[in-house]
Amino acid sequence: MDFPTLISALTAAATALITVLRFMQETESTGETSRTNGKERPLLPMRKFQTAFLASVIVVGLLMGVVRTLGILQSSELVAFDHLMRSRPFEQPDSRLLVITVNDDDLEYQAQKNMERGAASLSDQALQSLLQKLNPHEPRVIGLDIWRDFSVNTKFRFLKQQLKQNNSLIAICKVRGIKSPPEIPVGQEDQRLGFSNVPEDTDGVIRRQFLGMPPSDQCNTDQSFSLRVALRYLEAENISPIQQTSDESLQIGKVIFSKLVSDAGGYQLGEREARGYQILLNYRSLKPDELIAQQITLTDILEGSQKAKLPSLVNDRIILIGTNAPKSFGDLHMTPYDTGMPGVFIQAHMVSQIISAVLDQRPLLWWWPQALEIIWVWLWAFFVGILIEYWRSPISRALVVGIAIGILYGLCFLALTKGGWLPLIPTALGLMLTGVCVVIALPYVQITSTTSTIPTNS
């Protein structure tokens, strides 16, 4: 069902409304009478604003009970969500992270230095040299966001040792996809490994993140890369380990990470899409020329051009290593902010969200239960319906709808700055369509009411 068809179908609810109102009018005009002081009196006429009440009930019932449930509004709700996300006040980059990128120039640099990398983006020699330069400055955790499903060349003993024994080095694999580095010892996967799977919406935009998922044979870990890196960082902050609450939610420190349900916010997710333990991804709102964290290239570190700054850049920080080579690898993804964000920067947003929620009380994204959303949408529709029934001027009615949508937008925006995803599109549609139904139904109600009060000769 396309959008014009949706509008036509919901506007047709006015027909049902008119039928109900006519029936009620006729029932009241021909119904029983009451007696006062021995005289017969007709019962009280219909209550005021009954048209608005019935219109709002019919429209919101169809909108929230049928149209939204079928997922027809999901794409428009996600577009509105993205718009509100981009409109939020700017935040500062996360100074606790440093992203080391391997770009197309770095690939050329490795070739010039005869670093044999095969199909990989980062050769054994380059990775070994990189770790040798980082380790003396004591990073708190190093997250290697590069797949290594092959063994280390025997010439690079230091690298093999790091992958086996460095507890601060977190590697990745992909559930039902790419296996973990062979050097990760069996039994240490729950400490040294995280899966890199990221949920994408049907429009290709990443708005959610995994915290957990059942492992596979090739990727024997049940925690995501971002969660594993964040937990390792938080260990030094005396934060209690991750635990499960009585309602099976995940808790880190005092912060509860509520599991994303299939109908959270504007979503209507299928069983496959809602798999695993997911949360909404609250990206940092950054200026167009800013990144989530400071970036430095592989060549800059290996060539020593940033040697003087390296201690302050690395010490006690989260170091994420990943590709930013669109020509060679194309690891770019759509987000509410960008049509081509490298995967390592998305992982940085995910890590930052977790540690910022725990350490800085930065809000996680939340949503209302379905019942509360229905009440919210109906109250807006009923209130606007009352005003449209009261004011009969077309200009007044247009102003009512326009002002109501403006106030609604402002409230939804303010809520999102505090982490709340309120239903904007269903509410706007509900109040507009209720207004349409009231405008269509009122003339028929008046005709029926006038006809029923004309006296008849006996």
C-alpha positions as CSV (number, residue, x, y, z in Angstrom):
1,M,0.0,0.0,0.0
2,D,1.5,3.3,-1.0
3,F,1.1,6.6,0.8
4,P,-1.7,8.1,-1.3
5,T,-3.7,4.9,-0.9
6,L,-3.1,5.1,2.8
7,I,-4.5,8.6,3.0
8,S,-7.5,7.6,0.9
9,A,-8.2,4.5,3.0
10,L,-8.0,6.4,6.3
11,T,-10.1,9.3,5.0
12,A,-12.7,6.7,4.0
13,A,-13.2,6.1,7.7
14,A,-15.4,9.1,7.6
15,T,-18.0,7.0,5.9
16,A,-18.1,4.7,8.8
17,L,-18.2,7.6,11.2
18,I,-21.1,9.2,9.4
19,T,-23.1,6.0,9.5
20,V,-22.5,5.6,13.2
21,L,-23.5,9.2,13.9
22,R,-26.6,9.0,11.8
23,F,-27.6,5.8,13.7
24,M,-27.1,7.4,17.0
25,Q,-29.0,10.6,16.0
26,E,-31.9,8.5,14.8
27,T,-31.8,6.4,18.0
28,E,-31.9,9.5,20.2
29,S,-34.7,11.2,18.1
30,T,-37.0,8.1,18.1
31,G,-35.9,6.6,21.4
32,E,-37.6,6.4,24.8
33,T,-38.7,9.5,26.6
34,S,-38.5,10.4,30.2
35,R,-41.2,11.7,32.5
36,T,-40.9,14.7,34.7
37,N,-43.9,15.9,36.7
38,G,-46.1,13.6,34.7
39,K,-45.0,15.1,31.4
40,E,-43.0,13.3,28.7
41,R,-39.7,14.8,27.7
42,P,-37.2,13.6,25.1
43,L,-33.9,12.3,26.3
44,L,-30.9,14.7,26.2
45,P,-29.3,15.2,22.8
46,M,-25.9,13.8,21.9
47,R,-23.1,15.1,23.9
48,K,-20.9,17.8,22.4
49,F,-17.8,16.8,20.5
50,Q,-19.1,13.2,20.0
51,T,-18.1,13.6,16.4
52,A,-14.5,14.3,17.3
53,F,-14.5,11.5,19.8
54,L,-15.7,8.9,17.4
55,A,-13.6,10.2,14.5
56,S,-10.4,10.0,16.7
57,V,-11.3,6.5,17.9
58,I,-11.9,5.2,14.4
59,V,-8.8,6.9,12.8
60,V,-6.4,6.0,15.6
61,G,-7.7,2.5,15.8
62,L,-7.0,1.9,12.1
63,L,-3.8,3.8,12.1
64,M,-2.2,2.1,15.1
65,G,-3.9,-1.2,15.0
66,V,-3.6,-2.0,11.3
67,V,-1.5,0.4,9.3
68,R,1.4,0.8,11.6
69,T,1.3,-2.8,12.7
70,L,1.8,-3.9,9.0
71,G,4.9,-1.8,8.8
72,I,3.5,0.7,6.3
73,L,4.7,3.7,8.3
74,Q,8.1,2.4,9.2
75,S,10.1,4.0,6.4
76,S,8.6,7.4,7.0
77,E,9.0,7.1,10.8
78,L,12.7,6.3,10.3
79,V,13.2,9.2,8.0
80,A,11.6,11.5,10.6
81,F,13.8,9.9,13.3
82,D,17.0,10.6,11.2
83,H,15.9,14.2,10.7
84,L,15.4,14.8,14.4
85,M,18.8,13.1,15.1
86,R,20.6,15.4,12.8
87,S,18.9,18.4,14.3
88,R,20.1,17.8,17.8
89,P,22.7,20.2,19.5
90,F,26.3,19.4,18.7
91,E,28.5,17.3,21.1
92,Q,32.2,17.1,21.5
93,P,34.2,14.1,20.1
94,D,35.0,11.4,22.5
95,S,38.6,12.1,23.7
96,R,38.9,8.6,25.2
97,L,39.2,7.0,21.7
98,L,41.9,7.1,19.0
99,V,41.2,5.7,15.6
100,I,44.1,4.4,13.5
101,T,43.0,4.0,9.9
102,V,44.4,2.1,7.0
103,N,43.6,4.1,3.9
104,D,44.4,3.7,0.2
105,D,47.7,5.6,0.7
106,D,48.6,3.3,3.5
107,L,48.1,0.3,1.2
108,E,50.4,1.9,-1.3
109,Y,52.9,2.6,1.5
110,Q,53.0,-1.1,2.5
111,A,53.6,-2.1,-1.1
112,Q,56.5,0.4,-1.4
113,K,58.0,-1.1,1.7
114,N,57.6,-4.7,0.4
115,M,55.2,-5.6,3.2
116,E,53.5,-8.7,1.9
117,R,49.8,-8.4,2.8
118,G,48.0,-10.7,0.2
119,A,44.3,-9.8,0.2
120,A,44.4,-8.3,3.7
121,S,44.5,-4.6,4.4
122,L,47.1,-4.8,7.0
123,S,50.2,-7.0,6.6
124,D,51.8,-9.0,9.4
125,Q,54.8,-6.8,9.3
126,A,52.8,-3.5,9.4
127,L,50.6,-4.8,12.3
128,Q,53.6,-6.0,14.3
129,S,55.4,-2.6,13.8
130,L,52.3,-0.8,14.8
131,L,51.9,-2.8,18.0
132,Q,55.5,-2.3,18.9
133,K,55.1,1.5,18.6
134,L,51.7,1.5,20.6
135,N,52.5,-0.8,23.5
136,P,55.2,1.3,25.2
137,H,52.6,4.1,25.7
138,E,50.2,1.7,27.5
139,P,46.9,2.0,25.7
140,R,44.1,0.7,27.9
141,V,42.6,-1.5,25.1
142,I,43.4,-2.0,21.4
143,G,40.5,-3.1,19.2
144,L,41.6,-4.6,15.9
145,D,38.6,-4.1,13.6
146,I,40.2,-6.0,10.8
147,W,39.4,-9.6,9.9
148,R,42.3,-12.0,10.3
149,D,41.1,-15.5,9.5
150,F,44.6,-16.6,8.5
151,S,47.7,-17.5,10.6
152,V,50.5,-15.1,11.3
153,N,53.7,-15.7,9.3
154,T,56.3,-17.5,11.5
155,K,58.8,-14.7,10.8
156,F,56.7,-12.3,13.0
157,R,57.0,-13.9,16.5
158,F,56.1,-10.7,18.3
159,L,52.8,-10.4,16.5
160,K,52.0,-14.1,17.1
161,Q,52.7,-13.6,20.8
162,Q,50.6,-10.5,21.0
163,L,47.6,-12.2,19.5
164,K,48.0,-15.1,21.9
165,Q,48.8,-13.3,25.2
166,N,48.0,-9.6,25.1
167,N,44.8,-9.3,27.1
168,S,44.3,-5.7,26.0
169,L,44.1,-6.7,22.3
170,I,40.6,-7.5,21.2
171,A,40.1,-9.1,17.8
172,I,37.0,-9.7,15.6
173,C,35.2,-12.4,13.8
174,K,31.8,-12.6,12.2
175,V,29.0,-14.8,13.4
176,R,28.0,-17.1,10.5
177,G,30.6,-15.5,8.3
178,I,34.3,-15.1,9.1
179,K,36.3,-17.1,11.6
180,S,38.4,-15.7,14.4
181,P,42.2,-15.4,14.2
182,P,43.8,-18.8,14.7
183,E,46.2,-17.4,17.3
184,I,43.4,-16.7,19.8
185,P,43.7,-19.6,22.3
186,V,40.7,-21.9,22.8
187,G,38.9,-20.9,26.0
188,Q,39.9,-17.2,25.8
189,E,37.3,-16.2,23.2
190,D,35.1,-14.8,25.9
191,Q,37.8,-12.3,26.8
192,R,39.8,-11.6,23.6
193,L,37.1,-11.8,20.8
194,G,34.0,-9.9,19.7
195,F,31.8,-10.3,16.7
196,S,31.6,-7.5,14.2
197,N,28.0,-8.1,12.9
198,V,26.0,-4.9,12.7
199,P,22.2,-4.8,12.1
200,E,21.2,-2.8,9.0
201,D,17.6,-1.6,8.4
202,T,15.9,-2.3,5.1
203,D,17.0,1.1,3.7
204,G,20.6,0.2,4.5
205,V,21.0,2.7,7.3
206,I,22.6,1.5,10.6
207,R,20.5,2.7,13.6
208,R,20.9,-0.2,15.9
209,Q,23.8,-2.1,17.5
210,F,24.3,-5.6,18.8
211,L,25.4,-6.3,22.4
212,G,25.0,-10.0,22.2
213,M,24.2,-12.9,19.9
214,P,24.4,-16.7,20.0
215,P,27.9,-17.7,18.8
216,S,28.7,-19.9,15.8
217,D,31.4,-22.5,15.3
218,Q,33.7,-20.1,13.4
219,C,33.0,-17.2,15.7
220,N,32.8,-18.5,19.2
221,T,31.8,-15.4,21.1
222,D,28.5,-14.1,22.3
223,Q,29.5,-10.5,22.8
224,S,29.9,-7.8,20.1
225,F,33.2,-6.2,19.4
226,S,32.0,-2.8,20.7
227,L,30.7,-4.3,24.0
228,R,33.9,-6.3,24.5
229,V,36.1,-3.2,24.0
230,A,33.9,-1.1,26.2
231,L,33.9,-3.6,29.0
232,R,37.7,-3.9,28.9
233,Y,38.0,-0.2,29.2
234,L,35.5,0.0,32.1
235,E,37.4,-2.6,34.1
236,A,39.9,0.0,35.1
237,E,37.1,2.4,36.3
238,N,36.0,0.0,39.1
239,I,32.7,-0.6,37.3
240,S,30.9,-3.8,38.3
241,P,30.9,-6.5,35.6
242,I,28.1,-6.8,33.1
243,Q,25.1,-8.7,34.6
244,Q,21.6,-9.7,33.8
245,T,18.7,-8.2,35.7
246,S,15.5,-10.1,36.8
247,D,13.7,-9.1,33.6
248,E,16.7,-10.4,31.5
249,S,18.0,-6.9,30.6
250,L,21.8,-6.2,30.6
251,Q,23.2,-3.9,33.2
252,I,26.7,-2.4,33.4
253,G,27.4,-0.5,36.6
254,K,24.1,1.3,37.4
255,V,23.0,1.6,33.8
256,I,20.5,-0.8,32.2
257,F,20.7,-1.4,28.5
258,S,17.1,-2.2,27.6
259,K,16.7,-4.8,24.8
260,L,15.2,-3.5,21.6
261,V,11.7,-5.0,21.1
262,S,10.2,-5.6,17.6
263,D,7.8,-2.6,17.8
264,A,10.2,-0.1,19.6
265,G,9.6,3.4,18.4
266,G,8.8,3.4,14.7
267,Y,10.1,-0.1,14.1
268,Q,8.0,-3.1,13.1
269,L,10.8,-5.7,12.9
270,G,10.4,-9.2,11.8
271,E,11.7,-12.1,13.9
272,R,15.0,-12.3,11.9
273,E,15.6,-8.6,12.2
274,A,15.1,-8.5,15.9
275,R,17.4,-11.4,16.7
276,G,20.1,-11.1,19.3
277,Y,20.4,-8.5,22.0
278,Q,20.1,-5.1,20.3
279,I,19.9,-1.5,21.4
280,L,19.3,1.7,19.5
281,L,22.5,3.5,18.5
282,N,22.6,7.0,19.9
283,Y,25.3,8.5,17.6
284,R,27.1,11.5,18.9
285,S,25.9,14.6,17.2
286,L,29.0,16.2,15.7
287,K,29.8,19.1,13.4
288,P,30.0,18.2,9.7
289,D,33.8,18.5,9.8
290,E,34.3,16.5,13.0
291,L,34.8,12.8,13.7
292,I,33.8,10.8,16.7
293,A,37.4,10.5,17.7
294,Q,40.8,11.7,16.7
295,Q,42.1,10.0,13.6
296,I,45.7,9.1,12.6
297,T,46.9,7.0,9.7
298,L,49.0,3.9,9.7
299,T,51.8,5.6,7.7
300,D,51.9,8.5,10.2
301,I,52.7,6.2,13.0
302,L,55.1,3.8,11.2
303,E,57.0,6.7,9.7
304,G,57.2,8.5,13.1
305,S,55.7,11.8,12.0
306,Q,53.5,11.8,15.1
307,K,56.2,10.5,17.4
308,A,56.2,13.5,19.8
309,K,52.4,13.4,20.2
310,L,52.1,9.6,20.4
311,P,52.3,9.3,24.2
312,S,49.4,11.7,24.8
313,L,47.4,10.2,21.9
314,V,47.7,6.6,23.1
315,N,48.2,6.4,26.8
316,D,45.2,5.0,28.7
317,R,43.0,5.3,25.6
318,I,40.9,3.0,23.5
319,I,42.7,2.4,20.2
320,L,40.6,1.2,17.3
321,I,42.4,0.0,14.2
322,G,40.3,-0.3,11.0
323,T,40.2,0.5,7.3
324,N,39.2,3.7,5.6
325,A,40.0,2.7,2.0
326,P,36.8,3.1,-0.1
327,K,38.7,2.4,-3.4
328,S,40.1,-0.9,-2.2
329,F,37.7,-2.3,0.3
330,G,34.6,-0.1,0.3
331,D,33.8,-0.6,4.0
332,L,31.4,2.3,4.0
333,H,27.9,2.3,5.6
334,M,24.9,4.6,5.7
335,T,24.0,6.3,9.0
336,P,21.5,9.0,9.9
337,Y,24.4,11.4,9.5
338,D,26.4,10.1,6.6
339,T,26.0,8.1,3.5
340,G,29.5,6.6,3.7
341,M,30.9,6.2,7.2
342,P,33.8,3.7,7.5
343,G,32.9,0.7,9.7
344,V,35.6,1.5,12.3
345,F,34.0,4.9,13.0
346,I,30.6,3.2,13.4
347,Q,32.3,0.9,15.9
348,A,33.8,3.9,17.6
349,H,30.3,5.4,18.0
350,M,29.1,2.1,19.5
351,V,31.9,1.9,22.0
352,S,31.5,5.6,22.9
353,Q,27.8,5.1,23.5
354,I,28.4,2.3,26.1
355,I,31.2,4.0,28.0
356,S,29.5,7.4,27.9
357,A,26.2,6.0,29.3
358,V,28.1,4.3,32.2
359,L,30.6,7.0,33.0
360,D,29.0,10.2,31.9
361,Q,25.2,9.4,32.3
362,R,24.8,10.2,28.6
363,P,21.2,9.1,27.8
364,L,20.5,5.9,25.9
365,L,17.7,6.0,23.4
366,W,14.3,4.9,24.9
367,W,10.8,4.5,23.7
368,W,7.3,4.1,25.1
369,P,5.3,0.9,25.3
370,Q,2.8,0.4,22.6
371,A,-0.2,1.1,24.8
372,L,1.2,4.5,25.9
373,E,1.9,5.4,22.3
374,I,-1.7,4.7,21.3
375,I,-3.0,6.9,24.1
376,W,-0.6,9.7,23.1
377,V,-1.7,9.5,19.4
378,W,-5.4,9.4,20.4
379,L,-5.2,12.4,22.8
380,W,-3.7,14.5,20.0
381,A,-6.3,13.4,17.5
382,F,-9.2,13.9,19.9
383,F,-8.0,17.4,21.0
384,V,-7.5,18.6,17.5
385,G,-10.9,17.1,16.5
386,I,-12.6,19.1,19.3
387,L,-11.1,22.3,18.1
388,I,-12.0,21.7,14.5
389,E,-15.6,20.8,15.5
390,Y,-15.7,24.0,17.6
391,W,-14.2,26.4,15.0
392,R,-15.9,26.2,11.7
393,S,-13.8,28.7,9.7
394,P,-11.4,27.0,7.2
395,I,-8.6,29.4,8.2
396,S,-9.1,28.6,11.9
397,R,-9.1,24.9,11.2
398,A,-5.9,25.2,9.1
399,L,-4.2,27.1,11.9
400,V,-5.3,24.6,14.5
401,V,-3.7,21.7,12.5
402,G,-0.6,23.7,11.7
403,I,0.0,24.9,15.3
404,A,-0.7,21.4,16.6
405,I,1.9,19.8,14.3
406,G,4.4,22.5,15.2
407,I,4.0,21.9,18.9
408,L,4.1,18.1,18.3
409,Y,7.4,18.4,16.4
410,G,8.9,20.6,19.1
411,L,8.0,18.1,21.8
412,C,9.4,15.2,19.8
413,F,12.6,17.0,19.2
414,L,13.0,18.0,22.9
415,A,12.3,14.4,23.9
416,L,15.0,13.1,21.5
417,T,17.6,15.4,23.0
418,K,16.9,13.5,26.3
419,G,16.9,10.1,24.5
420,G,13.2,9.7,23.9
421,W,11.8,8.5,20.6
422,L,8.2,9.6,20.5
423,P,5.8,8.8,17.7
424,L,5.8,11.8,15.4
425,I,4.5,10.5,12.1
426,P,1.5,8.5,13.4
427,T,0.5,11.4,15.7
428,A,0.6,13.9,12.9
429,L,-1.3,11.6,10.6
430,G,-3.8,10.9,13.3
431,L,-4.7,14.5,14.1
432,M,-4.8,15.5,10.4
433,L,-7.1,12.5,9.4
434,T,-9.3,13.0,12.4
435,G,-9.7,16.6,11.3
436,V,-10.6,15.5,7.8
437,C,-13.2,13.0,9.1
438,V,-14.8,15.7,11.4
439,V,-15.0,18.2,8.5
440,I,-16.6,15.6,6.2
441,A,-19.0,14.2,8.9
442,L,-20.3,17.4,10.5
443,P,-22.6,18.6,7.6
444,Y,-24.3,15.2,7.5
445,V,-24.7,15.2,11.3
446,Q,-26.2,18.6,11.2
447,I,-28.7,17.6,8.4
448,T,-29.7,14.5,10.3
449,S,-30.1,16.4,13.5
450,T,-32.2,19.1,11.9
451,T,-34.4,16.6,10.1
452,S,-35.0,14.6,13.3
453,T,-36.2,17.7,15.2
454,I,-38.8,18.8,12.6
455,P,-42.2,18.3,14.2
456,T,-44.7,16.0,12.5
457,N,-48.5,16.3,12.4
458,S,-50.4,13.5,14.0
